[in-house]
Amino acid sequence: MTEPTKVADDVTKVFDTILVLDFGSQYSHLIVRRLREIKVYAEMLPCTQKISELKFKPIGIILSGGPYSVYEEGAPHVDPSIFDLNVPILGICYGMQEIAWINGKGVSRGDKREYGPAILNVTDKECPLFKGMDNSRVWMSHHDKLTELPSGFKTVATTSNSPYAGVSDETKQIYGIQFHPEVTHTVQGKQLLQNFAVDICKAPQNWTMENFIENAIERIRATVGPTAEAIGAVSGGVDSSVAAKLMREAIGDRFHAIFVDNGLMRKDEAIQVKKALDDGLGINLVVVDAGDEFLTNLKGVTDPEKKRKVIGHTFIHVFERVANQIKPKDGSDVGFLLQGTLYPDVIESISFKGPSQTIKSHHNVGGLIDNMQLKLIEPLRELFKDEVRHLGELLGLPEELVWRHPFPGPGIGIRVLGEVTPKQVQIAREADYIFISEIRKAGLYRQISQAFACLLPVKSVGVMGDQRMYEQVIALRAIETVDFMTADWFVFDAAFLKRVASRIVNEVTGVSRVTYDITSKPPATVEWE
Ligand code: GLN
């Protein structure tokens, strides 16, 4: 037998980590993103993090921007012991002002707000932070400014408006910049972050999904132990499928995936999910056909929030019932519940939202854990969506699964406006199928972030084969987005829309009219309910 691999219980023990302390800027998560893109592992914590309570020793620290002013009463301040860790520090905007405030209080409100592009002039060509950079466009977003150099610092870069666009104390390896390197408007921003992480902090650039996999599997084994079993819901989406495949690799048949067919899935989806996970990936899968139960509970419910609640509760009910029937071979209880939580959810729950913040905790199936006394296992907690997709490819998931558009838990239940009846679900499902098939045929599926058909319970007059029709309306929605926080509608060519509309009216009984939703988010949301 081979020696067991040494297992770390935390990613930070395997990958050298840069710590990003968040002061509440809307861009903070992008700092983490950019570092991951250059294969450097980074994690974000709120700026109020006590250094003595850190679970790992970072190889460098980045202080983010933030909406406050360092000199204000109640402004957030970093634990000053970051300066005793003897690791390189980079302050961005508020982060730089914070460094200056701690080292001499030379910060005050500037005469004018600076928002937008500026040209960076690197005045100290030797400064390692600006290696390979000069005269490029940087993005500014501030009102406060440094009024003098913090003690021990020198100026290394300027812009026409900011005499202290970059400052450094090279003996202590502390750097501050007034602009935002994490946004793409800063042309060489990634270069700067790479200079900091790789050259200054000596990050090994080993954060790859290839490296992640092996350790993730070992960590699951260590967490679950040699005999316990785990359960988890799968939906056919990329997150739950990747998480399930990791569990399967780690503990084989001791992981039980439960797929609840709520009768609100897309056409043929339940069959496809079963085929991909069970036959394709060898995951120990239980499929529960609970469509009738969901539809019965939805009878007479028209309010969108109420619908979501009914669907959520029914799901928990069904899941628990099935999970309780799963008995480990040794007669013990199932010990773990798998959840496909991703890093953006984690960030959302820990990011700094100001003195009055109430920390939002994220629970998808929170109720389940209380009732069933299961321990939560979240193997994707450190990953962004694109990292999960890459992981899925490495784990051999079919392309269709890896790149599947997101699909809400309540499914077609919130795409049939008004009351959800079997007949209405059927109409929405058929129309959706035609729309998605045509999108695939046109080679647009990957370009579009999400697309679907909605059934509006509004009657509209039409004529077909000399017959007067008085039927319902289908609204098509297709959006493009990077992060789903904001989105724009997808511009199809007219011939495509014509084709889809004519197929839907001709092939789906009960539809007399098709419209295309041309609203961006905001103000509209992606889903209609
Ligand atoms: N509130 C500070 C300022 O106005 C910092 C802004 C920021 O970090 N983007 O300068």
Residues whose N, C-alpha, C, O or C-beta is under 5 A from the ligand:
A	BS01	LIG	G65 G66 P67 Y68 S69 I92 C93 Y94 S141 H142 H143 D144
